[in-house]
């Protein structure tokens, strides 16, 4: 079975004081191992190598008409599935962002007149800092101050959580789904899908949901976060 040298092997040998790695012909050196060796000043001494940083098919195709190409193709055919899988994992790990699931970006359309459309199904709430790390609350604003200088709007989610908030601005909340409880002066007002809350400026309330809630909010003025000294 052919030997494989990874970045972990390079670091391990360097920690042992070696600056030169002797490799046997046919040894496979992954791209991340080569990069790390270059950064740390480690060199390889060997015979002909299979360089997996180049497309294997292209290398074989280039040399198929000579003995070198046939020999190289034979070496590739000798690789075990386990070794191939290890090489693939190493290559993916060496390419930032590859293999990581990316959240789709919010889709927003804009007309020269200033009219804007946000596709609600593409909006993903981000963690909202209530001051309690245990709370599961999310928020996503839909427009920037430049796009909507007077009002702020967005979506908020509350999952089995409750937090107190003093509003230094006016707010309207339209419940999209779930159960949203707003507690003020010790009294609870429960809203469900289709209900709308209005909260006047300088009111302290508790936003709460016994299960989960998603609602659309609008604030006036737009700089609610600045007025509340909110820190993400």
Secondary structure, DSSP 4 states (H G I P E B T S, - for coil): ---EE-HHHHHHHHHTT-SEEE--TT-EE-HHHHHHHHHHT-EEE-SS-EETTS-HHHHHHHHTTSHHHHHHHHHHHT--HHHHHHHHHHHHHTSTTTTPPPPPPPPEEE-TTS-EEE-GGG---EE---S-TT--EEEEESS-TTTSSSEEEEEEEEES-EEEEEESSEEEEEEEEEEEEEEETTEEEEEETT-EEEE-TTEEEEEE-SSEEEEEEEEESS-HHHHTT---
